[in-house]
């Protein structure tokens, strides 16, 4: 019977080795307002979002200036009798409709969307997330 006992003991040892160990406990939550704030900043990548927001804001302003000051006058040169497309307005029943500023906003949106698309595409290709 000692051989059977040895086999049973060996099987128990194998079973114990194959049994998954419990996960280690989570680290304790940071104590104090400053520690919690630092954890919040790193967990949600707030600084990265802030930088992206600021860069996006100034990219939009740059593109808007490009469209208003360069592209719209070029389009105005192509259309006879119109010096600058961004100044195009229509008056109907004493109401002024600013068609030119709307067209400028649409062109600005398209260019900003294209630039963001290209940046995201390049970032994915470089495997930067």
C-alpha positions in Angstrom: 0.0 0.0 0.0 2.9 2.3 0.4 3.2 2.5 -3.4 -0.5 3.5 -3.7 0.0 6.1 -0.9 3.0 7.5 -2.8 1.0 7.8 -6.0 -1.9 9.5 -4.2 0.6 11.9 -2.5 2.2 12.7 -5.9 -1.2 13.3 -7.5 -2.1 15.7 -4.6 1.2 17.6 -5.1 0.5 17.8 -8.9 -3.1 19.1 -8.2 -1.8 21.7 -5.8 0.7 22.9 -8.4 -2.0 23.1 -11.1 -4.4 25.0 -8.9 -4.3 28.7 -9.8 -3.1 31.0 -7.1 -5.4 33.9 -6.1 -4.6 37.2 -7.6 -2.5 39.6 -5.4 -4.6 42.2 -3.7 -4.9 45.6 -5.5 -2.6 48.3 -4.3 -4.1 50.5 -1.7 -5.9 53.7 -2.9 -3.7 56.8 -2.7 -4.2 58.8 0.5 -4.6 62.5 0.5 -6.0 64.9 -2.0 -2.7 65.5 -3.8 -2.0 61.8 -4.3 -5.6 61.3 -5.6 -5.2 64.2 -8.0 -1.9 62.8 -9.4 -3.5 59.4 -9.8 -6.4 61.0 -11.7 -4.1 62.9 -14.0 -2.1 59.8 -14.8 -5.0 57.4 -15.1 -7.1 59.5 -17.5 -4.1 61.1 -19.3 -5.4 64.5 -18.7 -2.2 66.3 -19.7 -2.3 64.6 -23.1 -5.9 65.6 -23.6 -5.1 69.2 -22.6 -2.2 69.4 -25.0 -4.3 67.9 -27.8 -7.1 70.4 -27.1 -4.8 73.4 -27.2 -3.0 72.3 -30.3 -6.4 71.6 -32.0 -7.6 75.0 -31.0 -4.6 76.8 -32.6 -4.7 74.5 -35.6 -8.3 75.5 -36.2 -7.4 79.2 -35.9 -4.5 78.7 -38.3 -6.6 76.9 -40.8 -9.4 79.5 -40.4 -6.9 82.3 -41.2 -5.6 80.4 -44.2 -9.0 79.9 -45.6 -10.2 83.5 -44.9 -7.1 85.3 -46.0 -5.7 83.2 -48.8 -8.1 80.6 -50.2 -11.2 82.7 -50.3 -9.6 85.6 -52.1 -8.1 83.1 -54.6 -11.6 81.7 -55.2 -12.9 85.3 -55.5 -10.3 85.9 -58.2 -11.7 83.0 -60.2 -15.3 84.3 -60.0 -15.8 87.5 -62.1 -17.2 90.5 -60.2 -16.3 89.1 -56.7 -13.2 90.3 -55.0 -13.3 88.1 -51.9 -15.7 85.2 -51.5 -15.7 85.5 -47.7 -17.5 88.9 -48.0 -20.3 87.5 -50.1 -23.7 88.4 -48.7 -27.3 88.4 -49.9 -30.0 90.7 -48.8 -33.6 89.5 -48.7 -36.4 91.5 -47.2 -34.0 93.6 -45.2 -32.2 90.5 -43.8 -28.6 90.0 -44.6 -27.4 86.4 -45.2 -23.7 85.9 -44.9 -23.1 83.2 -47.5 -19.4 83.9 -47.7 -18.6 83.4 -44.0 -20.5 80.2 -44.1 -18.6 78.9 -47.1 -15.4 79.9 -45.3 -16.4 77.9 -42.3 -17.3 74.8 -44.4 -13.9 75.0 -46.1 -12.2 75.4 -42.8 -14.0 72.4 -41.4 -13.0 70.2 -44.3 -9.4 71.2 -44.1 -9.2 70.7 -40.3 -10.9 67.3 -40.7 -8.5 66.3 -43.4 -5.5 67.3 -41.3 -6.7 65.4 -38.3 -7.4 62.4 -40.4 -3.9 62.5 -41.8 -2.4 62.9 -38.4 -4.4 59.9 -37.0 -3.4 57.8 -40.0 0.3 58.6 -39.6 0.1 57.9 -35.9 -1.5 54.5 -36.5 1.1 53.6 -39.1 3.8 54.5 -36.6 1.9 52.5 -34.0 1.7 55.5 -31.6 -1.5 55.6 -29.6 
